[in-house]
Amino acid sequence: MDPVALAPWRDLSIVWFILWMFIFMLIPGAAFFFALKYLRKFNRWLKLPLLTAHVWALRIEQSTTRVSDRIAAFPIAIHSRAAQANVTVRGVIDYLRNG
């Protein structure tokens, strides 16, 4: 058979194949387009509540840090005052013994 006689059918089948591939790729492409569109819209909507939650989390963190520092400062101050008094008493006793 002459290959030239089959050339139009080959070209027609290539066009038909391209048309089917375009249709098959159009559906997932449109689904992907709308999914990204609504995902971006959802992200813009969600930004403000997440920012509010972040601000509240920072406020809670600062208040718990402040309270824990105050709670820990009391025993530390007592221990440091006791150490200062101990060193002062030892210094006075050593001075009185040697003096």
C-alpha positions in Angstrom: 0.0 0.0 0.0 1.2 3.5 -0.8 2.2 5.5 2.3 1.0 8.7 0.7 -2.5 7.4 0.6 -2.5 7.0 4.4 -1.0 10.4 5.1 -4.4 12.3 5.5 -5.7 9.6 7.8 -2.5 9.8 9.9 -2.8 13.5 10.1 -6.5 13.2 11.0 -5.7 10.7 13.7 -3.0 13.0 15.2 -5.5 15.9 15.3 -8.1 13.6 16.9 -5.5 12.4 19.5 -4.6 16.0 20.3 -8.2 16.9 20.7 -8.8 14.1 23.1 -5.7 15.0 25.1 -6.9 18.6 25.2 -10.2 17.5 26.6 -8.7 15.1 29.1 -6.3 17.7 30.4 -8.9 20.5 30.4 -10.9 18.9 33.2 -8.1 18.4 35.7 -6.6 21.8 34.7 -10.0 23.5 35.4 -10.3 21.6 38.7 -6.8 22.6 39.7 -7.4 26.2 38.7 -10.6 26.5 40.9 -8.9 24.6 43.7 -6.1 27.1 43.8 -8.5 30.0 43.5 -10.6 29.0 46.5 -7.5 27.9 48.5 -6.1 31.4 48.1 -9.4 32.9 49.1 -9.5 30.6 52.1 -6.0 31.6 53.1 -6.9 35.3 52.9 -10.0 34.6 55.1 -8.0 32.6 57.6 -5.2 35.1 58.0 -7.0 37.4 60.5 -8.1 34.7 62.9 -4.7 33.1 62.9 -3.1 36.5 63.6 -5.5 37.0 66.5 -4.6 33.6 67.9 -0.9 34.4 67.5 -1.4 37.6 69.4 -3.2 35.8 72.2 -0.6 33.1 72.4 2.1 35.8 72.7 0.2 37.5 75.5 -0.2 34.2 77.4 3.5 33.5 76.9 4.5 36.9 78.3 2.2 36.7 81.3 3.4 33.1 82.2 7.0 34.2 81.8 6.4 37.2 84.0 4.6 35.2 86.7 7.2 32.4 86.6 10.0 34.9 86.9 8.3 36.5 89.9 7.8 33.1 91.6 11.4 32.1 91.0 12.8 35.4 92.1 11.6 35.0 95.7 13.7 31.8 96.5 16.6 33.2 94.6 16.6 36.4 96.5 16.3 34.6 99.9 19.3 32.3 98.9 21.4 35.3 97.8 20.6 37.3 100.9 21.5 34.2 103.0 24.8 33.9 101.1 25.5 37.6 101.5 24.8 37.4 105.3 26.9 34.2 105.6 29.9 35.9 103.8 29.5 39.1 105.9 29.3 37.1 109.2 32.3 35.0 108.2 34.3 38.2 107.3 33.4 39.9 110.6 34.3 36.7 112.6 37.6 36.4 110.8 38.3 40.0 111.4 37.5 39.7 115.1 39.7 36.6 115.5 42.7 38.0 113.7 42.2 41.6 114.8 
